[in-house]
Amino acid sequence: MAKTATQRLGIFLALAVVMAATRIHISLLHHALWDASWAIFFLAGFWLRGAGRRAGLNWAFPLLMIEAVVIDYLVINGQGIDFWSHYCVSVAYWFLVPSYLSLWLGGSWLAKHQAGLQLQTLGMAIVAFVVSWTACYLLSNGSFYWLSASVPLPRSSAAWFANLGDWYLPFLQTTALYVAIGAVAHVLATQVSRALQAERAGLPR
């Protein structure tokens, strides 16, 4: 279903608000919401993908990426810590760009190949999500482990694999929950849109 420019802007703003509300540290907003950023990039790739030869990329990805960095900067400085000296900020921090891009491309691929509200689409969605999420996880976790000075020496492949295993399912479950909420919203919006179109055309629902 093609979206108007207004609809795309509305979706973008909604996703940006959710990311801001969940990415900001609990010490600033006094909540314990899990960070939805990874799910936001997957859903944005699905709902806001570009067309043609751009592999689904458009204005939304860089804007969401900038938002993520700005939020991190404000949160870290709000804690009285210099951004560049924070535990999580190193050369590995910039690997968030390809990490989040993998999620965007996963959602974009699904949008291009999905078959509407059918069981086949559900299977494709699960595959696209798990593959793109795993790529994001490997890039972000691996870059931090191998490149960040915050990880004590000596490092080893065995220790990295152990770390991957410790956090894989908790991170996956959190992102999957937000994506599932987005999927339900998508199904409901699609059904409502179809009902309204049928009503305007005078057709049975």
C-alpha positions in Angstrom: 0.0 0.0 0.0 1.5 3.3 -1.1 1.9 6.0 1.5 1.4 9.7 1.0 4.2 12.1 2.0 2.1 13.1 5.1 1.7 9.5 6.2 5.4 8.9 5.8 6.2 12.0 7.8 3.7 10.9 10.5 5.3 7.4 10.7 8.8 8.9 10.9 7.8 11.3 13.7 6.1 8.5 15.7 9.2 6.3 15.4 11.5 9.2 16.4 9.4 9.9 19.5 9.5 6.3 20.5 13.2 6.1 20.1 13.8 9.3 22.0 11.5 8.2 24.9 13.1 4.8 25.3 16.8 5.6 24.4 17.0 8.4 27.0 18.5 7.1 30.2 16.1 6.2 33.1 17.9 8.7 35.3 16.6 11.5 33.1 13.0 10.4 32.5 12.6 8.2 35.6 11.3 5.2 33.6 12.5 1.7 32.9 11.4 1.3 29.3 13.7 -0.9 27.3 15.6 0.8 24.4 13.5 0.4 21.2 16.2 1.8 18.9 17.0 -1.5 17.1 13.3 -2.2 16.5 12.9 1.4 15.3 15.5 1.0 12.5 13.9 -2.3 11.4 10.4 -0.9 11.3 11.6 2.3 9.6 13.2 0.3 6.9 9.9 -1.5 6.4 7.6 1.5 6.5 9.9 4.2 5.1 12.1 2.5 2.5 13.1 4.4 -0.6 12.8 3.2 -4.2 14.9 2.4 -7.2 18.6 1.8 -6.8 19.1 3.2 -3.4 18.7 -0.2 -1.7 15.7 1.2 0.2 17.7 4.2 1.7 16.2 7.6 1.9 16.2 10.7 4.2 14.8 8.8 7.2 17.8 6.6 7.9 20.4 9.5 8.4 17.9 11.5 10.4 17.2 8.6 12.8 21.0 8.0 13.0 21.6 11.6 13.9 18.9 11.5 16.5 20.4 8.4 18.1 23.8 10.1 18.4 22.4 13.3 19.7 20.4 11.5 22.3 23.5 9.6 23.4 25.4 12.9 23.6 22.8 14.6 25.7 22.4 11.7 28.0 26.1 11.3 28.6 26.7 15.0 29.1 23.6 15.2 31.3 25.3 12.7 33.7 28.3 15.1 34.0 30.5 12.9 31.8 32.5 14.0 28.8 31.0 12.2 25.8 34.3 11.1 24.3 35.5 9.6 27.6 32.4 7.5 28.3 32.6 3.8 28.7 30.5 3.1 25.6 32.2 5.7 23.3 35.2 4.6 21.3 36.0 4.0 17.7 33.6 1.1 18.0 30.8 3.5 18.7 30.7 4.4 15.0 30.0 0.8 14.1 26.5 1.6 15.1 26.0 3.1 11.6 26.5 -0.3 9.8 24.8 -2.1 12.7 21.6 0.0 12.4 21.9 -0.1 8.6 21.7 -3.9 8.7 18.4 -3.6 10.5 17.1 -0.9 8.1 18.0 -3.1 5.1 16.3 -6.1 6.7 13.0 -4.2 7.1 13.5 -2.7 3.6 14.0 -6.2 2.1 10.8 -7.4 3.8 8.8 -4.4 2.5 10.0 -5.1 -1.1 9.2 -8.8 -1.0 6.3 -9.2 1.4 3.0 -10.6 0.1 0.6 -8.6 2.1 -1.3 -10.0 5.2 -0.5 -13.6 4.5 1.2 -16.4 6.4 4.0 -16.3 3.8 4.8 -12.7 4.9 5.0 -13.7 8.5 7.6 -16.3 7.7 9.6 -13.8 5.6 9.3 -11.3 8.4 10.7 -13.7 11.0 13.7 -14.6 8.7 14.4 -10.9 7.7 14.2 -9.8 11.4 16.4 -12.6 12.8 19.1 -12.3 10.1 19.3 -8.5 10.2 19.1 -8.4 13.9 21.9 -11.0 14.2 24.1 -8.9 11.8 23.5 -5.8 13.9 24.3 -7.7 17.1 27.5 -9.2 15.7 28.7 -5.8 14.4 27.9 -3.8 17.5 29.0 -6.4 20.1 32.1 -7.5 18.1 33.3 -3.9 17.4 33.0 -3.0 21.1 34.7 -6.2 22.3 37.6 -6.0 19.9 38.1 -2.2 19.4 37.0 -0.6 22.7 39.6 0.2 25.3 36.9 -0.4 27.9 37.3 -4.1 27.4 40.3 -5.4 29.5 43.1 -7.3 27.9 43.8 -10.0 27.0 40.9 -10.7 24.6 40.1 -14.0 23.0 37.6 -15.5 20.6 36.4 -17.8 23.3 35.6 -14.9 25.7 33.9 -13.0 22.9 31.7 -16.0 22.0 30.8 -16.3 25.7 29.8 -12.7 25.8 27.8 -13.1 22.6 25.9 -15.9 24.2 25.2 -14.1 27.4 23.4 -11.2 25.8 22.0 -12.7 22.5 18.6 -13.8 23.8 17.9 -10.9 26.1 18.6 -8.3 23.4 16.7 -10.4 20.8 13.6 -10.6 23.0 13.5 -6.9 23.7 13.8 -6.0 20.0 11.3 -8.7 19.0 8.7 -7.4 21.4 8.8 -3.9 19.9 8.8 -5.3 16.4 5.8 -7.4 17.3 4.0 -4.3 18.6 4.8 -2.6 15.3 3.5 -5.6 13.3 0.2 -5.6 15.2 -0.1 -1.8 14.5 0.6 -2.5 10.8 -2.0 -5.2 10.5 -4.6 -3.0 12.3 -3.8 0.0 10.1 -4.0 -2.0 7.0 -7.4 -3.5 7.9 -8.8 -0.1 8.8 -7.5 1.4 5.5 -9.1 -1.4 3.5 -12.4 -1.0 5.3 -12.4 2.7 4.7 -11.6 2.2 1.0 -14.3 -0.4 0.7 -16.8 1.9 2.4 -16.0 4.8 0.0 -16.4 2.5 -3.0 -19.6 1.1 -1.7 -18.2 -2.5 -1.5 -18.9 -5.1 1.1 -16.1 -5.3 3.7 
